[in-house]
Each structure stands twice: as C-alpha cells, then as structure tokens.
C-alpha cells in the first residue's frame, strides 16, 4: 500500500498578501485626517468659548445665542443677569454667550 503525500502550495503566479500594516494604513490615515480636520478644531473652538465665558464681567456688552444684545448687570457662578432695557433684567446661562461686543474697560 502506497501513501500519497500532498503539500498545499500557492498556485504559480498567485499574488502574495501584503503585510498587515499596509492593510490598515488607509484606516490609520483616515483617522489622523479626522483628528486634524474635525476633532482638533472643534476642541480649540470650545476652549476659546470657555475662556470667553470665564472673562465676562459686569458692564460688558454681550450677544447671546438667541441674538439678544445687552449689558451684563451681574455675574453669578453659572448664570449672569443681562440688562436689555431700563428696569428690564433677564437671567441667562453663561454658556449662552456667543460674543462680547464691548468690554467694560473700553467704554
């Protein structure tokens, strides 16, 4: 009785698989692009907004996210009072400030 031994071999001329690093390289490049084009600028903008909110003081002219213009009458821990007209004061969250149009020092 004869035994037949077969060895598995790739067909002649069949392409070899590229290394694993080259297979994941496009995904790595996309992740890096997402970080530099989307995530990093958003974090930078958020940090600038936090600094703006922290620097608001009484007497500053501000614009809220709703488009309301007024003068800061009082700054509290998480809110501020905004004077929008004579004898009219409204309370807003600090995060609703979008810009400071004129600081108290410049007035």
VMD Tcl script that builds the backbone (N, CA, C; Angstrom):
set m [mol new atoms 321]
animate dup $m
set s [atomselect $m all]
$s set {name element resname resid chain x y z} {
  {N N UNK 1 A 0.828 -1.157 0.000}
  {CA C UNK 1 A 0.000 0.000 0.000}
  {C C UNK 1 A 0.886 1.238 0.000}
  {N N UNK 2 A 0.569 2.147 -0.901}
  {CA C UNK 2 A 1.350 3.382 -1.010}
  {C C UNK 2 A 0.586 4.524 -0.349}
  {N N UNK 3 A 1.350 5.391 0.273}
  {CA C UNK 3 A 0.728 6.598 0.848}
  {C C UNK 3 A 1.090 7.784 -0.034}
  {N N UNK 4 A 0.139 8.576 -0.222}
  {CA C UNK 4 A 0.317 9.750 -1.078}
  {C C UNK 4 A 0.361 10.984 -0.191}
  {N N UNK 5 A 1.414 11.728 -0.298}
  {CA C UNK 5 A 1.567 12.944 0.494}
  {C C UNK 5 A 1.390 14.138 -0.437}
  {N N UNK 6 A 0.439 14.970 -0.087}
  {CA C UNK 6 A 0.185 16.174 -0.872}
  {C C UNK 6 A 0.561 17.392 -0.035}
  {N N UNK 7 A 1.237 18.298 -0.647}
  {CA C UNK 7 A 1.614 19.535 0.031}
  {C C UNK 7 A 0.815 20.677 -0.599}
  {N N UNK 8 A 0.259 21.499 0.259}
  {CA C UNK 8 A -0.509 22.639 -0.250}
  {C C UNK 8 A 0.455 23.742 -0.638}
  {N N UNK 9 A 0.330 24.188 -1.856}
  {CA C UNK 9 A 1.171 25.268 -2.346}
  {C C UNK 9 A 0.295 26.253 -3.086}
  {N N UNK 10 A 0.751 27.493 -3.065}
  {CA C UNK 10 A 0.018 28.514 -3.814}
  {C C UNK 10 A 0.200 28.252 -5.294}
  {N N UNK 11 A -0.808 28.580 -6.034}
  {CA C UNK 11 A -0.730 28.388 -7.477}
  {C C UNK 11 A 0.376 29.285 -8.019}
  {N N UNK 12 A 1.073 28.829 -9.011}
  {CA C UNK 12 A 2.137 29.661 -9.556}
  {C C UNK 12 A 1.568 30.974 -10.103}
  {N N UNK 13 A 2.208 32.079 -9.766}
  {CA C UNK 13 A 1.789 33.382 -10.234}
  {C C UNK 13 A 0.723 34.042 -9.377}
  {N N UNK 14 A 0.288 33.401 -8.283}
  {CA C UNK 14 A -0.723 33.994 -7.397}
  {C C UNK 14 A -0.070 35.104 -6.574}
  {N N UNK 15 A -0.736 36.262 -6.401}
  {CA C UNK 15 A -0.129 37.367 -5.643}
  {C C UNK 15 A -0.066 37.036 -4.154}
  {N N UNK 16 A 0.961 37.535 -3.521}
  {CA C UNK 16 A 1.104 37.322 -2.078}
  {C C UNK 16 A 0.297 38.379 -1.342}
  {N N UNK 17 A -0.125 38.062 -0.144}
  {CA C UNK 17 A -0.863 39.013 0.681}
  {C C UNK 17 A 0.087 40.096 1.184}
  {N N UNK 18 A -0.324 41.374 1.138}
  {CA C UNK 18 A 0.541 42.423 1.674}
  {C C UNK 18 A 0.602 42.334 3.199}
  {N N UNK 19 A 1.621 42.897 3.797}
  {CA C UNK 19 A 1.718 42.868 5.260}
  {C C UNK 19 A 0.502 43.541 5.905}
  {N N UNK 20 A 0.228 43.175 7.132}
  {CA C UNK 20 A -0.945 43.673 7.852}
  {C C UNK 20 A -0.910 45.193 7.970}
  {N N UNK 21 A 0.264 45.776 8.156}
  {CA C UNK 21 A 0.387 47.227 8.296}
  {C C UNK 21 A -0.154 47.937 7.057}
  {N N UNK 22 A 0.133 47.416 5.887}
  {CA C UNK 22 A -0.346 48.039 4.656}
  {C C UNK 22 A -1.854 47.884 4.486}
  {N N UNK 23 A -2.427 46.862 5.083}
  {CA C UNK 23 A -3.872 46.687 5.008}
  {C C UNK 23 A -4.591 47.720 5.875}
  {N N UNK 24 A -4.018 48.076 7.025}
  {CA C UNK 24 A -4.643 49.028 7.938}
  {C C UNK 24 A -4.183 50.464 7.710}
  {N N UNK 25 A -3.218 50.685 6.854}
  {CA C UNK 25 A -2.687 52.022 6.614}
  {C C UNK 25 A -3.760 53.009 6.148}
  {N N UNK 26 A -4.659 52.670 5.228}
  {CA C UNK 26 A -5.706 53.631 4.854}
  {C C UNK 26 A -6.602 54.032 6.026}
  {N N UNK 27 A -6.944 53.086 6.893}
  {CA C UNK 27 A -7.771 53.401 8.065}
  {C C UNK 27 A -7.030 54.328 9.028}
  {N N UNK 28 A -5.749 54.107 9.204}
  {CA C UNK 28 A -4.944 54.950 10.088}
  {C C UNK 28 A -4.870 56.368 9.518}
  {N N UNK 29 A -4.676 56.479 8.227}
  {CA C UNK 29 A -4.599 57.801 7.585}
  {C C UNK 29 A -5.932 58.538 7.722}
  {N N UNK 30 A -7.046 57.857 7.534}
  {CA C UNK 30 A -8.366 58.478 7.679}
  {C C UNK 30 A -8.584 58.949 9.111}
  {N N UNK 31 A -8.177 58.153 10.090}
  {CA C UNK 31 A -8.329 58.546 11.489}
  {C C UNK 31 A -7.509 59.796 11.806}
  {N N UNK 32 A -6.301 59.869 11.297}
  {CA C UNK 32 A -5.455 61.050 11.518}
  {C C UNK 32 A -6.076 62.277 10.850}
  {N N UNK 33 A -6.594 62.122 9.634}
  {CA C UNK 33 A -7.244 63.236 8.949}
  {C C UNK 33 A -8.474 63.724 9.714}
  {N N UNK 34 A -9.290 62.805 10.221}
  {CA C UNK 34 A -10.450 63.187 11.016}
  {C C UNK 34 A -10.027 63.990 12.243}
  {N N UNK 35 A -8.949 63.557 12.885}
  {CA C UNK 35 A -8.494 64.269 14.077}
  {C C UNK 35 A -8.098 65.692 13.732}
  {N N UNK 36 A -7.275 65.875 12.694}
  {CA C UNK 36 A -6.766 67.203 12.377}
  {C C UNK 36 A -7.787 68.098 11.677}
  {N N UNK 37 A -8.748 67.521 10.965}
  {CA C UNK 37 A -9.712 68.334 10.244}
  {C C UNK 37 A -11.023 68.562 10.998}
  {N N UNK 38 A -11.395 67.682 11.915}
  {CA C UNK 38 A -12.670 67.806 12.607}
  {C C UNK 38 A -12.546 67.944 14.119}
  {N N UNK 39 A -11.860 67.034 14.749}
  {CA C UNK 39 A -11.846 66.983 16.211}
  {C C UNK 39 A -11.008 68.109 16.812}
  {N N UNK 40 A -9.798 68.299 16.338}
  {CA C UNK 40 A -8.902 69.299 16.914}
  {C C UNK 40 A -9.449 70.721 16.774}
  {N N UNK 41 A -9.945 71.146 15.599}
  {CA C UNK 41 A -10.507 72.498 15.514}
  {C C UNK 41 A -11.715 72.708 16.430}
  {N N UNK 42 A -12.542 71.685 16.599}
  {CA C UNK 42 A -13.704 71.804 17.471}
  {C C UNK 42 A -13.272 71.962 18.927}
  {N N UNK 43 A -12.257 71.213 19.348}
  {CA C UNK 43 A -11.747 71.346 20.708}
  {C C UNK 43 A -11.158 72.732 20.925}
  {N N UNK 44 A -10.460 73.252 19.926}
  {CA C UNK 44 A -9.869 74.581 20.020}
  {C C UNK 44 A -10.956 75.651 20.146}
  {N N UNK 45 A -12.013 75.524 19.349}
  {CA C UNK 45 A -13.120 76.474 19.396}
  {C C UNK 45 A -13.828 76.412 20.749}
  {N N UNK 46 A -14.000 75.215 21.295}
  {CA C UNK 46 A -14.654 75.047 22.584}
  {C C UNK 46 A -13.816 75.674 23.700}
  {N N UNK 47 A -12.502 75.509 23.632}
  {CA C UNK 47 A -11.623 76.091 24.629}
  {C C UNK 47 A -11.672 77.622 24.576}
  {N N UNK 48 A -11.703 78.195 23.358}
  {CA C UNK 48 A -11.810 79.647 23.209}
  {C C UNK 48 A -13.128 80.161 23.780}
  {N N UNK 49 A -14.225 79.422 23.578}
  {CA C UNK 49 A -15.525 79.819 24.113}
  {C C UNK 49 A -15.511 79.774 25.643}
  {N N UNK 50 A -14.878 78.762 26.217}
  {CA C UNK 50 A -14.791 78.674 27.679}
  {C C UNK 50 A -14.003 79.842 28.245}
  {N N UNK 51 A -12.927 80.257 27.566}
  {CA C UNK 51 A -12.157 81.410 28.008}
  {C C UNK 51 A -12.983 82.690 27.892}
  {N N UNK 52 A -13.763 82.817 26.819}
  {CA C UNK 52 A -14.628 83.982 26.640}
  {C C UNK 52 A -15.641 84.071 27.772}
  {N N UNK 53 A -16.280 82.953 28.095}
  {CA C UNK 53 A -17.287 82.917 29.153}
  {C C UNK 53 A -16.651 83.245 30.509}
  {N N UNK 54 A -15.455 82.724 30.747}
  {CA C UNK 54 A -14.788 82.974 32.029}
  {C C UNK 54 A -14.362 84.433 32.175}
  {N N UNK 55 A -14.146 85.131 31.058}
  {CA C UNK 55 A -13.660 86.507 31.124}
  {C C UNK 55 A -14.778 87.551 31.169}
  {N N UNK 56 A -16.028 87.129 31.056}
  {CA C UNK 56 A -17.145 88.084 31.078}
  {C C UNK 56 A -17.278 88.665 32.480}
  {N N UNK 57 A -17.422 89.999 32.528}
  {CA C UNK 57 A -17.574 90.668 33.811}
  {C C UNK 57 A -18.689 91.704 33.717}
  {N N UNK 58 A -19.078 92.236 34.853}
  {CA C UNK 58 A -20.137 93.235 34.914}
  {C C UNK 58 A -19.772 94.443 34.060}
  {N N UNK 59 A -20.730 94.896 33.260}
  {CA C UNK 59 A -20.533 96.054 32.396}
  {C C UNK 59 A -20.195 95.699 30.959}
  {N N UNK 60 A -19.886 94.448 30.674}
  {CA C UNK 60 A -19.578 94.028 29.303}
  {C C UNK 60 A -20.849 94.003 28.457}
  {N N UNK 61 A -20.731 94.422 27.211}
  {CA C UNK 61 A -21.832 94.292 26.264}
  {C C UNK 61 A -21.656 92.948 25.566}
  {N N UNK 62 A -22.710 92.139 25.621}
  {CA C UNK 62 A -22.627 90.782 25.084}
  {C C UNK 62 A -23.792 90.494 24.143}
  {N N UNK 63 A -23.619 89.433 23.358}
  {CA C UNK 63 A -24.674 88.917 22.495}
  {C C UNK 63 A -24.884 87.461 22.896}
  {N N UNK 64 A -26.150 87.078 23.094}
  {CA C UNK 64 A -26.449 85.702 23.482}
  {C C UNK 64 A -26.678 84.840 22.245}
  {N N UNK 65 A -26.824 83.543 22.463}
  {CA C UNK 65 A -27.059 82.612 21.362}
  {C C UNK 65 A -28.389 82.897 20.672}
  {N N UNK 66 A -29.337 83.481 21.391}
  {CA C UNK 66 A -30.629 83.829 20.803}
  {C C UNK 66 A -30.616 85.154 20.071}
  {N N UNK 67 A -29.469 85.832 20.071}
  {CA C UNK 67 A -29.351 87.097 19.373}
  {C C UNK 67 A -29.710 88.299 20.217}
  {N N UNK 68 A -29.849 88.121 21.518}
  {CA C UNK 68 A -30.223 89.209 22.413}
  {C C UNK 68 A -28.981 90.010 22.797}
  {N N UNK 69 A -29.021 91.327 22.606}
  {CA C UNK 69 A -27.918 92.213 22.958}
  {C C UNK 69 A -28.240 92.869 24.296}
  {N N UNK 70 A -27.229 92.993 25.141}
  {CA C UNK 70 A -27.446 93.654 26.415}
  {C C UNK 70 A -26.153 93.867 27.160}
  {N N UNK 71 A -26.268 94.456 28.335}
  {CA C UNK 71 A -25.124 94.737 29.195}
  {C C UNK 71 A -25.210 93.829 30.412}
  {N N UNK 72 A -24.113 93.214 30.763}
  {CA C UNK 72 A -24.075 92.309 31.908}
  {C C UNK 72 A -24.216 93.143 33.184}
  {N N UNK 73 A -25.262 92.851 33.969}
  {CA C UNK 73 A -25.518 93.577 35.206}
  {C C UNK 73 A -24.919 92.871 36.410}
  {N N UNK 74 A -24.849 91.535 36.357}
  {CA C UNK 74 A -24.326 90.770 37.486}
  {C C UNK 74 A -23.854 89.409 36.968}
  {N N UNK 75 A -22.726 88.954 37.460}
  {CA C UNK 75 A -22.185 87.648 37.070}
  {C C UNK 75 A -22.273 86.720 38.267}
  {N N UNK 76 A -22.932 85.584 38.086}
  {CA C UNK 76 A -23.042 84.574 39.138}
  {C C UNK 76 A -22.164 83.380 38.759}
  {N N UNK 77 A -22.276 82.301 39.512}
  {CA C UNK 77 A -21.419 81.141 39.270}
  {C C UNK 77 A -21.689 80.497 37.911}
  {N N UNK 78 A -22.938 80.226 37.595}
  {CA C UNK 78 A -23.262 79.575 36.322}
  {C C UNK 78 A -24.163 80.422 35.441}
  {N N UNK 79 A -24.646 81.565 35.948}
  {CA C UNK 79 A -25.538 82.426 35.185}
  {C C UNK 79 A -25.062 83.872 35.252}
  {N N UNK 80 A -25.728 84.710 34.475}
  {CA C UNK 80 A -25.476 86.141 34.553}
  {C C UNK 80 A -26.782 86.883 34.296}
  {N N UNK 81 A -26.883 88.093 34.862}
  {CA C UNK 81 A -28.034 88.944 34.628}
  {C C UNK 81 A -27.695 89.893 33.497}
  {N N UNK 82 A -28.580 89.978 32.532}
  {CA C UNK 82 A -28.357 90.810 31.359}
  {C C UNK 82 A -29.392 91.927 31.356}
  {N N UNK 83 A -28.924 93.173 31.343}
  {CA C UNK 83 A -29.817 94.320 31.276}
  {C C UNK 83 A -30.076 94.594 29.803}
  {N N UNK 84 A -31.352 94.432 29.391}
  {CA C UNK 84 A -31.707 94.600 27.987}
  {C C UNK 84 A -32.426 95.925 27.736}
  {N N UNK 85 A -32.976 96.546 28.768}
  {CA C UNK 85 A -33.644 97.841 28.670}
  {C C UNK 85 A -33.705 98.429 30.074}
  {N N UNK 86 A -34.207 99.654 30.197}
  {CA C UNK 86 A -34.347 100.258 31.517}
  {C C UNK 86 A -35.281 99.402 32.372}
  {N N UNK 87 A -34.822 99.036 33.550}
  {CA C UNK 87 A -35.585 98.233 34.511}
  {C C UNK 87 A -35.977 96.856 33.977}
  {N N UNK 88 A -35.267 96.353 32.981}
  {CA C UNK 88 A -35.531 95.004 32.458}
  {C C UNK 88 A -34.234 94.211 32.519}
  {N N UNK 89 A -34.207 93.200 33.388}
  {CA C UNK 89 A -33.036 92.337 33.521}
  {C C UNK 89 A -33.492 90.894 33.328}
  {N N UNK 90 A -32.688 90.149 32.590}
  {CA C UNK 90 A -33.002 88.750 32.319}
  {C C UNK 90 A -31.807 87.898 32.736}
  {N N UNK 91 A -32.097 86.690 33.208}
  {CA C UNK 91 A -31.026 85.783 33.654}
  {C C UNK 91 A -30.788 84.721 32.585}
  {N N UNK 92 A -29.501 84.520 32.236}
  {CA C UNK 92 A -29.105 83.552 31.216}
  {C C UNK 92 A -27.985 82.661 31.749}
  {N N UNK 93 A -27.872 81.472 31.166}
  {CA C UNK 93 A -26.714 80.622 31.441}
  {C C UNK 93 A -25.485 81.264 30.824}
  {N N UNK 94 A -24.338 81.049 31.444}
  {CA C UNK 94 A -23.098 81.608 30.903}
  {C C UNK 94 A -22.774 81.031 29.529}
  {N N UNK 95 A -23.156 79.801 29.299}
  {CA C UNK 95 A -22.827 79.163 28.021}
  {C C UNK 95 A -23.584 79.766 26.851}
  {N N UNK 96 A -24.616 80.594 27.122}
  {CA C UNK 96 A -25.377 81.183 26.024}
  {C C UNK 96 A -24.694 82.404 25.423}
  {N N UNK 97 A -23.596 82.855 25.998}
  {CA C UNK 97 A -22.864 83.986 25.439}
  {C C UNK 97 A -22.147 83.533 24.172}
  {N N UNK 98 A -22.359 84.273 23.077}
  {CA C UNK 98 A -21.654 83.944 21.842}
  {C C UNK 98 A -20.532 84.924 21.555}
  {N N UNK 99 A -20.695 86.183 21.978}
  {CA C UNK 99 A -19.621 87.144 21.759}
  {C C UNK 99 A -19.736 88.303 22.732}
  {N N UNK 100 A -18.602 88.924 22.973}
  {CA C UNK 100 A -18.548 90.144 23.773}
  {C C UNK 100 A -18.262 91.266 22.790}
  {N N UNK 101 A -19.225 92.179 22.633}
  {CA C UNK 101 A -19.057 93.240 21.632}
  {C C UNK 101 A -18.234 94.392 22.158}
  {N N UNK 102 A -18.303 94.678 23.451}
  {CA C UNK 102 A -17.541 95.780 24.019}
  {C C UNK 102 A -17.314 95.484 25.486}
  {N N UNK 103 A -16.073 95.534 25.904}
  {CA C UNK 103 A -15.788 95.253 27.302}
  {C C UNK 103 A -15.978 96.523 28.133}
  {N N UNK 104 A -16.077 96.358 29.433}
  {CA C UNK 104 A -16.274 97.481 30.345}
  {C C UNK 104 A -15.061 98.414 30.328}
  {N N UNK 105 A -13.859 97.899 30.085}
  {CA C UNK 105 A -12.657 98.711 30.076}
  {C C UNK 105 A -12.615 99.644 28.878}
  {N N UNK 106 A -13.170 99.197 27.729}
  {CA C UNK 106 A -13.132 100.004 26.518}
  {C C UNK 106 A -14.165 101.124 26.547}
  {N N UNK 107 A -15.179 101.011 27.404}
  {CA C UNK 107 A -16.239 102.009 27.454}
  {C C UNK 107 A -15.813 103.261 28.189}
}
mol reanalyze $m
mol bondsrecalc $m
mol representation Tube
mol addrep $m
